[in-house]
């Protein structure tokens, strides 16, 4: 059967190359990549039996030992288990309310846990797929978050020649966190990066802005239907590459000024994005200047809930923009 699948693929590839050589308008890279993807899928489905044969005792070890990537914010650790391969999390907030700082604060804490979770010399990285602002701003932010440092602190450490070494000690390696500028990238190009750089954690900032070359399973063409397909693709990447993925999303205008936005308030989606996620974390903020340094952490969906814990932490946290961190109030006391 495997040889038949390979022969079928070879015929299709030969036909594509002939068309290309004859001058047909074909994107050779994209079409060949699609054929390779189809070959892998057909091999897995027609040749290999997709039986999950892992022993239950082995499966339970992660929960028994509470293994995974823990959050810096203890309010999240209290209500949900640590992140593991295949988990797909959506982090949502209003524009300019601290999503980048929250992500930076958390991934710099999680990166240091890679050796304990994945093993020494695993070769895995945090991949931050950025299609918002310039990537160098995020690099700077991750240094601040990792070292709990202001800009003046970073400049002082840079002048002393200690900045990179201290950062490497804080996150487990100077290049463990890799910021990828993927502006105007297609989803298959984003996946190519994941193929080349084995991920231990992926940030997709934002999934909505990745150009999507797939099709909605329901054949829909509305914005919400296409976004649902994109988020389902992102979830598939988490399973396929055995990595947690955190996707950022905006909260719609309905949630402006709210401490705890509700489930239907993800931008351009009432149910599509929500259905793809294992957990949805909301970063709420009020418009009162008195609370400019406060944010509120909620969860409108939590399939990773700890036994006996509430679904949502409903917690107020402190926003330290100068040092790139969100902190529990006790940490700022």
C-alpha positions, 0 to 999 in steps of 0.5 A: 500500500505504501508503494502505491501511495508513493507511486501515485504521488510520483505521477502527480509530481511528474505532471506538475513539473511537466506543466511548469516546464511547459510554461503553465502558471504554477507556483512550483514551491506551493504545489510541490509542498501540497503534494508532500503534505498530501503524501504524508497524510495518505501514508499516515491514513492508508498505511499506518494504523493511527492507534494511540498505544501509549500506556495509561500509567505513562499518560498519567505521569504528567498529571501525577508529577504536575509536569509541563510549562507553568505560568508566571502568574500564580492565579493561572497555575491555580485554576489550570494545569501547566501547558503541554504539547498539543494545548492551544490557548487564546490570549485576548485583550483590547488593543494597547492594553498589554497583550505583548507584555503579558506574553513576554512576561510568561514566555520568558518564565516558561523558556527557563523550564524547557530543560526540566520538561523536555530534557537537556539539549532538547533543541527546542525553542520558543518561536514568537510568530510576530506580524504586528509591529517590528520584531526588534521591539519584542526582542527588547521587551523579552530582555526586560521581562526576563531580567525584570529590568527597565530600559535604563537597567538594560543600557547599564548591563549592555555597557557593562558587557553582562546583558547577554549572559544574564539574559541567557541564564534567565531563559536558558540560552541566548537564542532559546526565544526566537522572534520571527517576523512573519508579516504577510506570510502564508500559513504554510510558510509559518509551518515551514519555520516550525519544521526547521526550528523545533518548537517547545512553545509557539506564540502566534501574534496574531493568527488573524493576520496570517494569510490562510491558504486552506479552506473552511471545512464548512465551505464558508466565506464569511470572516467568522467562518474563515477565522474559525478555519484559521484557528482550527489550523493553528490548533492542528499545528499544536498537535502535529508538532507536539507543542503548546501554542498561544494565539493572541486575539483582540477583544471586540469593542463590546468588551472595552473597559470591562474587567472580565469580557465574556466568551462571545467578545473575541473580535469577529467571532462569536463561536468559531475561535472559541471552539478551537481553543482549549482555554481562553484567557482574557486580559481585562482593563478599565478606562479609569486612570486610577486603575492604569496599573491594574489588569484583570485575568479571567478565563471564559473557557478552560478545558485544562481546569484543575480538579476542584478549581474554579473555571476562571481566576477572576484576579486583579494583577499589577501591570509593570510596563517599565519592566515588561511584567504582569505580577500578582499583587503580593509580588509588588507589595 
